[in-house]
């Protein structure tokens, strides 16, 4: 039952479904991911295998700052909307790149929807709105002028912290980095939340686009009387958080169904306070988009204590299965499984086996006895890591140290429970698929996934008590030890490039930026919204002058016996990087896998991207490092994508062969946009991420990050190549 189906009639959803659009939604780029189904697919074919090598840059627009962006441009008619200029919304002429208007926000460092925007227009096209969230407030802009729409919500704002069954003042972070979906006159939203014990609930909500009024809520942590309530302790919805949809959602407009991938309950790595299977954590939900009513669900991980979120958009396609056409929804995962379901019933296309998994030895932790394993398709990521898998680019000293660590660690497969002993996670809590990391050809059932193999070592410890006495720096040291040291290390050194060093961080970031990063998070770092302003101020004082902190007393570091249900065991995310900044596992570190969903098989798999310093030495098959790469597939037989090696590529969908590439001034993490104006096809890339340089790529040389020279860069064929 816990990983099974809860089927309701589709009649209500079908009756309220949107009528089929007059234009091909895949021939435009009016939504995040291109279309409401989030396919990351373009039906345009002017640029194709035969001519893609002739692509040339036609314009670029500087982001005008040193920020990193992972934005997916939106194109409405002849206007492109981007994020630039210190998190401002900028409208550009999509043909020339000329700036049309800029809307800046009042905050110096606004926390804004970073990956894309939503667009809505009235049936008569006279009312056109951009929808986004800034600092936990949903708001709208006039898409023609950039001015705020002040009659939306209360003076133009809807506070997303309200209506969650918690004190809004206790919820510092609610808004999602992803923009959500528009359906009729509704904006459908997930959320980020923080990743601590005090996290808020991840309810899915719909608001009226015209008024800002809340239309419906789906409780991802069920309330009394709701399906799944008995999979939690009594009244868990009042105190436990997470189970949020921080990644992309998709809509089947014909059926009026919203598909929602959910994340783990919180805390990520210890669940003594939430015994049970914990529906609807780590699930795929099918909801009536008009009402929020549950149609079906499937849970991929029971009682998650590994942070194994469903991290990417559910992809909709039609496939040939058992002699008939079947509409399916496919969900990539962090652990490397690709789940494929009948879109109407939620039934898996291929058998799933519930297998016994190891028990936890942590006090109070009751792990679920089995976990589901799909029989098909094959996994797209490596799911084991031992000393035989260590990277050839380690120093001898690192290799010896890692061999000893791995031999002593718990390492019993995907579902080895975290412990006070080192515990191996592979492909890791930041491995497998990630946001925007998959694209599908919806008519042919061909799906493409970008994934990374990044093992983690988890180790649970009880948070040390924080001192309320001593100097500000000493109190800040206690805050650091309780909340930051698990990832950044007791010595502040971190693990670049994923976890930066905090030594001299105050010389690289302002106090305001540091304060907001702690309170609101900055992926992959979670928010620590439970910290008071005084505690954050003390933490910043310690980071500026750690030498002024007194040595911790036994009372600060020792933990007395506690009730396991109330204990706050913590672990860092445990990303395993060498001192060079490269992963400790042997490459490829990033892969692109092509699936045929008609047969449940892999067609091909290639390393994606490279580490330039290693490629210069002849090692070009490593894949890029630590990617957040979002591919787009086209009817022209191409996959467009960019990587952190500063290169954009066009890859043949049939073979995986690179047919075209170009090097830009900055690294890429976001999603391309493919659009057409006046019969000409364009491909836009957001090249505005930090690239990491590995000095000579020699073991023992630490990585460094280059400054960002971000820009939106647009390519097209020369006019001569488009004439027949």
N, C-alpha and C positions, 0 to 999 in steps of 0.2 A: 504493500500500500504506500509506503513512504517514498518509494521511487517509481510508483505506478501512476495510474491515470485517474483523473477525476473529471469525467466527461459530462458536459451540459449541452443542451441543444445549441446549434449554431443559428437557429432561426432568427433570434433577436439581433444577432450580429449581422446576419445577411440582410435583414430588413433595413438596417440603418447604414449599410455599407455605402461608400461613396460610389457614384456612378463612374463608369470607365472614363478616363480623361480623353479628350478629343485628340490630344497630341501624345506621341510616344514619350512617356516619362523618362526613358533611358536615352533620349536624344537631346536632353537638356541637362543642366546642373543646378536645379532650383532647390535642392535639399542637401543636407549633410550626407555624404556618400553618394550623391547624385540624384537619388529618387527616394520616395517614402519607404520602399522595401530595403533601402540601405545596401543595394547589391554591389556598389562600387563598380558599376558596369555602364559602358556607353555603347549605344547601338550605332554610333557614327563609324563610318568605314572609309572616309576619304584618305586618312592616314592608315596605311596598311603595311603588310610585310614587304611588298614590292617597292615601296617608296620611302619608308620611314628613315632610311639612311640619309635622306635629303633634308631632314628637319633642320630649321635654323631659328635662332632667337629673333623674335620680332619686337619685344619690348620687355623692360623690367622696371620694377618700382621698389625703391629702397624702403625698408621698414623704418628708417630714420632714427634708430636707437640701437642699443646693444642687447636688447632683450632676445630671448629665444622664443620662437613661435612654432607651433605644430598645426597651423590652421589649414582648414579646407576651404578655399575660396568658394563663394556662392555667386552664380551668374544668373541675373534676371534680365531678360531681353538683351539690352546692350550694356548693362552695368554689372561690374564685378564688385563684390563687397569683401573686404579683407580686414584683418586686425594688424595694426601697425602703430607707430608713433606713440609709444608708451601706453599700449593697450587701448587705443582709440579705434573706433569703427571708421573705415575709410571707404568711400565709393570711388571707383575708377571706371573710366571708359574701357570696356573689355576689348576693344580693338586696338587702342593706342596706348593704354596705361595712364592717360591723363587723369590727374586728380580732379574729382568733381566736388566732393565735400568731405569734411572730417568732423566726427562727433567725439569730443573728448569728455571724460568723466571727471567729476570734481575731486575724487580722491587722488592723492599723489601716486599711490601704488594700488590701483583698483584690482580686486580679485574678480576676474571676468571669465565668462564661458570661453575657453581657450581654443577649442577644436573646430568650432563652426557656429553658424547662425541658423535661426529658423526664419522662414518667410511665409507670410499669409497675405492673401488679397481677397477682397470682397467679390461676389459674383459679377458685379458690373465693372470691376477693375479700378474703381475710383479710390478705394481705400487700400493702401499697400503698406505693410508693416514688417519690420525686422524685430525679432523677439530674442532676447538674451537675458542673462542674469549677471548682475554686478553686485559684489559684496552681499550676497544672500537675498538680493531683491530682484524679482522678475520685473523687467521693464521693456518698453517698446519704442522704436524709432520710426518716424515716417521714412519709408524707403526712398522717397523722391528727394527729400530735403535734408534728412539726418536729424530733424528736430524731434525732441521727446514728445510722446503722446501722453499728455498730462491727465486725460480723463480715463486712463487705464489704471485700475486699482485705486489707491489713495494717493492723489497727486502724482500719478505716474508710476507708482511702486506697489509691488505685492511682496510682502515679507514671507519668504519661504520657510522661516523658522516656526511660523504659526500653524495650527491645526495638525500637529504631530503627536498630541497627547503628552507633551512635555512642556516645561517652562521654557518659552522661547529664549529667555536670557541665558539658559544653560547650554544652548546649541549655538556654537560659534560657527561651525561650517555645515552647510546644508546643500548649497547649490552644486550642480554637477559641472564637470569640465566639458561634458558632451551636451549638445544643444537640445536633445529631445526630439519629438516629432509633432507635426501639425496634422490634425484630422478634422475636417470640416471647420467648425469654429472653436476647436479645442487645441490647446497646447499640452502635450503629454510629457511628463517629466520624471526622470529618475533623480538620483542625488549621489553625492560623494560621501558625506559624513567623515568623522575622523575614525581612526582605527584603534581606539583605546576602549577600556572597559566602560567609559561614560559616553560612548557614542550614541547618537540618536537613532531612531528607527528609520529604515530605508523605504518608507511607503512610496508607492507609485501614485502620482496625482495628476489630475487633469484640471486645467483652468480655462475659463472662457476667454478667447482671444480678444473680444471687444471690451469686456468689462473687468477682467482679472478675477472674477468670482470663481471660487473653488467649485468644480462640477462633480468630481467623484474622487474617492481614495480607495486604493487597494492596500490592505495591511499585509506587508511581507512577513511580519511577525504577528501571527493571528491573534485576534481578540476573542474573548469568550463566545462560544457558539459558532465560530468560523472554522472552516476546514483547516486542519493542521494544528489547532490549539493544543491538542493532546500530545503533540510531539515536543512540547516544551514544559518546563516547570510552571506551576500555576502563576498566572499574572506576569509572565516573563516579558510581555509586551510593554510593561511599565518601566522596566529597568535595562533590559538587554537591547543592544543596538546592532547596526549593520544590516545585513540582508538587503543591501541596496543595489540599485541598477546604475552603476557609474559608467558603464560602457554604452555602446549604441543599442537602440531598440529598432525594430522594424515593423512595418504595417503592411498587411495584406488588404489593400484598399477594396478589392472586390468583395471580400468576406467581412470587412470591418473588424479585423482581428489585429491586436497589438501583441507582438512577441517580445518578451522581456527576459534578458539574462540576468540572474542575480548573483551577488557576491556572498562571501562567508559571513556568518554571525561574528560578533566581536565579544571578546578579544580574539584575535586571529589564531593564536597558538595554544590556548588553554581554555577549556570549556566546562570546568567543574560547576560553574554557576548556571549552566544551560544544558543539563542532561536531556537526552532524547535525540531524535533524528534532526530536529530543528528545521522543519519546513517554514518558509520556502527558501532556505539558504541553498546556494549553489544549484539553483533550479532554472529550468526554462519554463516560463509562464505564457499561456495563451489567454489573453483577456479581451473581452468585448471592448473595443476602443471607444464606444459611445457611453458605456455605463461603468466600466471597470469590473464587470462580473467575470468570475473565473470560469473558463471553458475547460482547460486541462492544464496539467503540470507534469513535469518530470524532474526528479531530483538526481543530479549526477554524483554528488558527494553527501553522504549522511554525516551529520554532526562534524562539520569541517573544523579541524584544528591544524590545518596546513596552509591556510590562505589560498585555497584552490578555486578562486573565483571563476565564473564564466566571463571572460574578459573582452569578448568581441561581439559585434553585431550578429544576430541570428540571420542567416542568409536564405532567401526564398528561391526555389527553383522548381521546375517540372522535369521529372525523370521517367524513363522506362523501367518498370519494376514488375517482375512476374507477369510479363506479357501485357501490361496496361500502363497508361500514363498516370502518374501519381504526383500531386503537388506536395513538396516536402519543405521542411525547414531544417537547416544544418547549423549546428552550434559548435565552433571550435572551443578548446579548453586550454587551461594552463598546463595540464598534465600531458598534453599531446594527443588526446583522443578527439576525434571528430564524430559528433553525435548527429544522426540523421533520423528525423521523425516524419510520419505522415502529418501534414499540416492541419488536417481537420480533427484527427483523433488523438494525436500525441503518441501513437504507437510507434516504437522503433522499427525502422525498415529491416534491420537484421537482429538476430537474437542477442540478448544481453544476459550475462551470467553474474549473479551475486556470489562473490568469492569471499571466503574467510580472510580477515586481515588481522595483524598483530594487535594485542591489547596494550593499553597504556599502563605504565608503572607509576604515573604521577598520582599524588594523593587527591582523591575525589573525582578524578577524571574517569568517565565511563565511555570508552570509545564504542562506536557502533560495530557489531561483530562482523558485518560484511560490507562490501562496496561493489558497485556495478562496474562490469567490464564489457564493453561492446565487442562482438565478434568481428564486425566489419564497420568501417574501413580500417586498414592498418594505421597504427599511430604515426604521426608526422614528426615526433620528437623522440630523442633518446630518453629512456625511462629508467636508466640505471647508471650509477657512477661509482667506480672502484679505482684503485690505484693503477690498474692497467689502462685507464682512460685518461691519465694525466697528460697535460700539454707538453709537446717537445720544446716549447719556448720558455720553460722554467729554468732557473738557475739550479745547480746541483743541490745547494742548500735548501731551496724551496721544495724541491722534489722530495728530499729526505724528510723534511718536516711534514709535508702533506701525506706522504706514505704512512708515517707514524700516526698522524691524526685520523686518517681513514681506517687504519687497522683497529683503532680503539673505538671508533664511532659505531653507533647503532645504524644499521643499513639493511633493512629488510624489505625494500621495495617502495612503491609509490606511497603507501599508507603507513610508513613507520611512524609511530606516534612521537611527537617531540618530548624531550626528557631533560633532566638536569645533566645528562650526558650528551656529548655531541651527537647530533642526529642528522643523517644525510637526506637531503631533498633533491630529487632529480626528475624532471628538468628544472625544478626550483619554483619558488613562489613568485618569481619574476620571469620564469621561463615559459616555454610553449608559445601559445598565441597571445596577442595583446590587442589593445584597442585599435580598431580599424585595420587589423592585420590580415584580413581575408577578403576576397572578391569572388564573385560568381557570375558565370554566363548563365542567366536564368532559363533560357530556352533549350540549351544543350546539356544542362546538368554538369557543367565542368566548373570546378572550384579550385581556388589557388590560395594557399596559406603561407604567410611569412612567419617563421618561428625562430626562437633562439633557445639554445641549450646553455643554461646557466645554473650549475648546481649551487645549492645553499647548504650551510651547516647551521642548524638550529640548536640553541641551548637555553633552556628555561632557568631563570633565577628569580628569586623573590626580590622585588624592588626594595632597596635600602630605605630606611626611614629618613625623611628630610628634616634637617635641623631647623629650628625656629630661632636659634640664637647664633651669636658670632657675627662676624663682618658680613657685609652684603655679598662679597665674593665667596665666603665660606657657605652661606646659605645657597648661593647659586651653584656651588659645587655639588650640593646635595640634590638640587633639581636636575643637574646634568647626570649625576650617577643614576637617578631613578628613571630618567626618561630618554636620555640621549646616548649614554655610553654603550648600550647594547649594539648600536649600529656604528657610531663614530669612534668607539674605542675610548678606553680610559685616558689615552694619551692625546686625544683630539685628532689623531692622524687620519681617520676615516679609511675608506678603500676606494680611491679614485679609479675610474671616472664615475662609477655609480653613486658612491657615498663620498662626498668631498671632505677634505681635511677642514677642520674648524680652526686651525692655527691661523692667527691674524685675520680671522674672518671679518672683523670689524673694519679692516682696511679695504675690504672688497665690497662690503654691503653697508648701507646706512642702518642706523638703529631702527628706523621705521620698517625698512625692508626685512631686517632680521626678526623684529617683533611679529610682523605679519606672516612670515614664513613659519615661525613656531606655532602661532595660533591657528593659521589657516592651512598649513601644509604646502608642499611644493613637490609634486610627484618626482620620484617614488616616495618621498618623505610624507608620512601622514601628518595630520593636524594634531596638535596637543591643546585642544580647546579647553580641557579641564584645568589647565594652569591659570592661576590668577595673574593679573597684570603685574603685581608685586613679584610673583615668582619668575615671570618672564624677565622683568627688569634685573632681578638678581642673577638669573642665568646669563644675561648679556654682560653684566658686570664681570662675572667669572670668565667668560670667553675673552674679554678684553685683557684681564689681568689674572690669569690662573695662578700666578706666583703669589698673589696676595691671599689665597685661600689657605686656611689652617688645615693641617692633616686631619682627616676624618677620624672621629672617635669611634670606639666600638659600638656605641649606641646608634651611630649613623649607619653602620654597615651590617650589623647583626640584626636578624629578624627573629622574633620570638615565635613560638608555636601559634599558628593561626588556623581558623576555620578554612578548610580548602575551598569551600564555596565562596568565601569572601576574599580569598587570597588573590593578589595581583601578580601572578607569575608573568614574566615578560621574556621575550627573546628578540634579538635583532633579526632583520630579514636574512642575514647570514650570507649575502652574495659572496661567492668565492672568486676573488680576483688575485692575480699575482701582483708583485710589487711593480711590475711594468704597467699594470692597469688592464692587462688582457686576462680573459678567463683562464682558470686553472685546468679546464678540461681541454682535450685535444680538439682542434677544429674539425668540421666547420662549426662556427659559432652562430651563424645565421643561415637559414635555408629557406628556399621557396619550393613548396610541394604542390604538384598538380594532381587533383583527384578527378576520377570519373564517377559521379554519384549514381550513374545508371548501373554500374557493376560493383561499386564499393571498392575500387582498386586505385592504386597510385599509378599514374601515367608516367611521371618523371619527377625527379628531385634534383635540385642544384644548390651549391653554395651561392648565397646572394651577397654581393658586395665584396669588399676586400679591406685589408689594412694596408694603406699605401706603402708604409715602410717595409712590410713583409713582401708585398707584391714586387717591390723593386729588387728584392733578393731572389725572386723567382717563385715565391709562395703566394700564388694568386687564387688559391681555392679555399681560403680560410673563412670566407664570409665576413661581413662587417661585424663590429663589436657593439653590444648593448643597443640593438635597434628598437625604434618605435616606427617601423616602416609600414606605410599604408598603400597597398597596390590598387591599381584600377585596371580592369580588363575591358577590351573593346571588341566590337564586331569585326574590326580590321585584323583580328588575329594577333593582338598585341597586349602585353601587360606593361603598363607604365609604372615605374616606381623610382624612388630615390633613397639613398642610404647615407650614413654618417661619413663615408669617404668622399663626400662632396659630389658624387656622381649621380646623374639621372640616367635611366636606362629604359630601352624598349626591348622586351623579351618575347620571343615567339611562343605563342600559347601551345603550339603543337609539339615543340621540341625542347623548350627551355633555353634555346640559344639566344645570346645577346645580339640583337640586330643593329642597335644604335646606342651610343652613350655620349654624354657631354659632361664636362666638369664645371661646377659653379663655384662661387666665392665662399659659400658656407655649406655646412652639412644640412641634410634633410631628414625630417622625421614625420612630417605631415602627409596629407593625402593630396594627390594631383586632382585637378578639375579638368574635364574634357567637355568642350562646348563648341557650338557652331554659330557664326554670324555671317549673314550675306553669302551663304554657301561655302564658307571657309571654316575648317576645323582647327581648333586651337587646343593646346595642352598647357596648363598652368601649374607651376610647382612653387611651393613655399620653401625656399632655401634660407632658413633662418634658425638653424640649430648650431650648437657648438660642436666642432670637430676636435677629436683628441689626437695629439701627436705623440708617437712613441719614439723617443730619441734613438735613432739607428735601429730600432726594433731589436735591441740587444738585451737579453735577460739582465735584470738588475737596474735598468734605466727606467725611471719613473715616467708615467704619462703626464702630459700637460695639456691644458685646454686653450685653444686659440680664441681670441676675441671674435665676436659675431659681426659679420658684415652682411646682415640679412637683406633679402630682397624677394619679391614675387617675380618669377621669371617665366615668360610665356614663349612657347615655340609653335611654329606652323610650317607648312610646306611653302616653298617659293611658288609664286603664281604659275610659273612655267610647269611645275610638277603636278598641278591640279587640273591642267587642261587635258582633255582626251582627244 
